[in-house]
Amino acid sequence: MRNLMMLLLALVLLLPCAAQAETGLYVEAVENLPEDFILGMDVSSVLALEASGVKYYDHEGNESDLFAILAANGINYIRVRVWNDPFDEQGNGYGGGNCDINTAIAIGRRATAHGMKLLVDFHYSDFWADPSKQMVPKTWEGMKIAAKADALYAYTQECLMQLRQAGVDVGMVQLGNETNGRLCGEKIWMNIYKLMNAGSRAVREVYPEALIAVHFANPESGDNYLSWAGKLDYYKLDYDVFATSYYPYWHGTLDNLKKVLGTISQTYGKKVMVAETSYAWTLEDTDFSGNSVGEGGAYEKPYPFTVQGQANEVADVIRAMHEIGGIGVFYWEGAWITAGGGSWEENHALWEKYGSGWASSYAGAYDPDDAGKYYGGSACDNQAMFDAGGHALESLKVFRLIREGNEIPLTADALDETLLTFDLKETVTLPETVNAVMSDNSRTAIPVVWEAADLAAMNQHGPAVYTVTGEAGGMEAVCRIAMVEYNYLRNYSFEEADTSMWRAENLSGTEQLYVEEKKADSLTGVMHYHFYSTRANGVEFTLEQDVQSLPAGTYRYEIAIQGGDGGETEIYSYVKINGEIRYTQPAKITSWNSWDIPVIGGIEVSQGDQVTAGVYVRCGGAGAWGKIDDARLNREK
């Protein structure tokens, strides 16, 4: 009888798991994933959200503690950011969860109670630290490096002692956040090392069993990662984990990520992991405060913006880390959903009072150039793993299912947008099929029925982009048709593998001068021509292409350029006729994604002329950089 009772009890205990496993979510198992592989989530804003009235619900619709929901879905680690003093003189919080050490202790206790370890992410700032800003805490302002290192050591030690006294299971400590050559106001690597070393010493003393991590962003710039890892090795920093952010919108391919982190792991004997990743499951904004990922945008979209697409992104990042021996992956702010919901005014009151938006107006005193102008709500509510009402999405199950898999029959999850380009003189035709994105992120061609459209009229109104919609597999199909003028320049946007038609002459030893793949930095497509130099007056080059057998006539030439930190510049596009520069037009670089497109019109070409189109760039500023894209030579008459 006793054995029968035990069996019945075991079956009862298994029932919730069995019910939870029933899902339409496709997940391919990662074989031999270690039991201690980190499947983590950053939920730093949760206390502010709960204070604002946010509630969370499990997959059966029951209101539940967020940490219980996460643990039941395979999350075994919680990450929390820590700011020194995210409050103004009157005690008003800066927002973003108002994440000081007291927040970390409260979150750490709840994580520990649910069997999860804590990663403590010290920003060593009073507010957000990232590649664009690494501001000094108010009380450390003006300190020399030795005094600042002492203060950082004492602060880190005190915070960790409070966590230990509270019984928090700290498994890892992060020395700064996205420290791309900057930390706590310091820009010299020797000083950055001194600060990291002070933090490292404090961790070893208070939590000797914890791993110590350093954290960087932009793995698509692999040379920078190798340089930073080399500097840490040169200074003999005591740390265990080289961590990165990886957002597929901006940070390149997974193959590149594996290559960069794999090289660092093999070269320096360090553990590697992804400290931040996320992906949108919808483009809808639900809190009246814009999202970082929305409609349009110059960013990669390697997965559909669906619940399945979100799960596939997570699974692929986990798989990539496992393939190179990485120790884990953290999803960033997977529970940061809408606080309030009725109106911007209602939500704003909550953001101001509880800090449940990314920044309150009070943060402007500390960060006037960013938070002081753009304070508001969550910029990632469409990337959370809960809907606007706090109900867990099916994608949250990926962290548990990744171990055993759930390889159910494939279904169509979304449709790829069809992009077509026609010359103004070409006949426009529509395809008979479109690509369905399947639940494993593969593509399958399926029949499409397009709505009626006047295709012939598209040839009559000059360059333009048209949209035609239709239906395929019960989903709306979208086709974008770009009508363009014939371009006499080959590989005008650097998209083709053969770039030999472009000729670059490096006139001053420009350090980086090559075709680069990065959609976020391209005007169109994913490729562009890149230049960069750390030295003052280190950028000077020409980039040009000869045009063969150009018919006699009048032409127009344009080429796009963007960049920054140029200092004193001389930049112009030009056209040579028979080896002599006959036409020029000045250009400039100002800031990221601000494209200047100088146009040269009225270019007279006689039969047999040798024509060369190009651009000249000279920059005096140290660290000058830029991108060149979309060169066009079109006939005017």
Buried (B, 14 or more C-beta within 10 A) or exposed (E): EEEEEEEEEEEEEEEEEEEBEEBEBBBBBBEEBEEEBBBBBBBBBBBBBBBBEBEBBBBEEEEBBBBBBBBBBBBBBBBBBBBBBBBBEEEBBBBBBBBBBEBBBBBBBBBBBBEBBBBBBBBBBBBBBBBEBBBBBBEBEEBEBEEBBBBBBEBBBEBBBBBEEEEBBBBBBBBBBBBBBBBBBBEEBEBBBBBBBBBBBBBBEBBEEBBBBBBBBBBBBBEBBBEBBEBBBEBEBEBBBBBBBBBBBBBBBBEBBBBBBBBBBEEBEBBBBBBBBBBBBBEBBBBBBEBBBBEEBBBBBBBBBBBBBBBBBBBBBBBBBBEBEBBBBBBBBBBBBBBBBEEBEEBBBBBBBBBBBBBBBBBBBBBEEBBBEBBBBBBBBBBBBBBBEBBBBBBBBBBBBBBEBBEEEEEBBBBBEBEBEBEBEEEBEBBEEBBBBBBBBEEEEBEBEBEEBEBEEBBEEEEEEBEBEBBBBEBEBBBEBBBBBEBBBBBBBBBEEEBEBBEBEBEBEBBBBEBBBBBBBBBBBBBBBBBBBEBBBBBBBBBBBBBEEBEEEEBBBBBBBBBBBBEEBBBBBBBBBEEEEBBEBEBBBEEEEEBBBBEBEEBEBEEEBBBBBBBBBBBBBBBBBBBBBBBBBBBEE
